[in-house]
Amino acid sequence: MDLLRIIIAILLPPLGVFLQVGFAGAFWLNILLTLLGYIPGIVHAVWIIARR
């Protein structure tokens, strides 16, 4: 299941984080990072998924 979440995180980083943590602070941080730059959003999403 984590592999599927990582693939989703690469395509849509906020969705990958949402599937992992829901509407927690990490989700909102990821939206902000994705809006500021797509790559930081991907890195943050993969880190959140791999950490848990």
C-alpha positions as CSV (number, residue, x, y, z in Angstrom):
1,M,0.0,0.0,0.0
2,D,2.9,2.4,0.7
3,L,4.1,2.0,-2.9
4,L,0.7,3.1,-4.2
5,R,0.8,6.1,-1.9
6,I,4.2,7.1,-3.1
7,I,3.1,6.9,-6.7
8,I,0.1,9.0,-5.9
9,A,2.4,11.4,-3.9
10,I,4.5,11.9,-7.0
11,L,1.5,12.7,-9.2
12,L,-0.5,14.7,-6.6
13,P,1.5,15.3,-3.5
14,P,-1.4,16.6,-1.3
15,L,-3.5,13.6,-2.1
16,G,-0.7,11.2,-1.0
17,V,-0.4,13.1,2.3
18,F,-4.1,13.2,2.8
19,L,-4.3,9.4,2.4
20,Q,-1.7,9.0,5.0
21,V,-2.6,11.6,7.7
22,G,-6.0,13.0,6.8
23,F,-6.6,16.7,7.4
24,A,-3.7,17.1,9.9
25,G,-1.2,19.9,9.8
26,A,1.1,18.0,7.4
27,F,-1.6,18.0,4.8
28,W,-1.9,21.8,4.9
29,L,1.8,22.2,4.9
30,N,2.1,20.0,1.9
31,I,-0.5,22.1,0.0
32,L,1.5,25.2,0.8
33,L,4.8,23.5,-0.4
34,T,3.1,22.3,-3.5
35,L,1.8,25.8,-4.4
36,L,5.3,27.2,-3.8
37,G,7.0,24.6,-5.9
38,Y,6.0,21.2,-7.1
39,I,9.3,19.5,-6.1
40,P,9.2,20.5,-2.4
41,G,5.6,19.2,-2.3
42,I,6.8,15.8,-3.7
43,V,9.7,15.6,-1.3
44,H,7.6,16.4,1.7
45,A,4.8,13.9,0.7
46,V,7.3,11.1,0.1
47,W,9.0,11.9,3.5
48,I,5.6,11.8,5.3
49,I,4.7,8.5,3.7
50,A,8.1,6.9,4.3
51,R,8.2,8.1,7.9
52,R,5.0,6.3,9.0
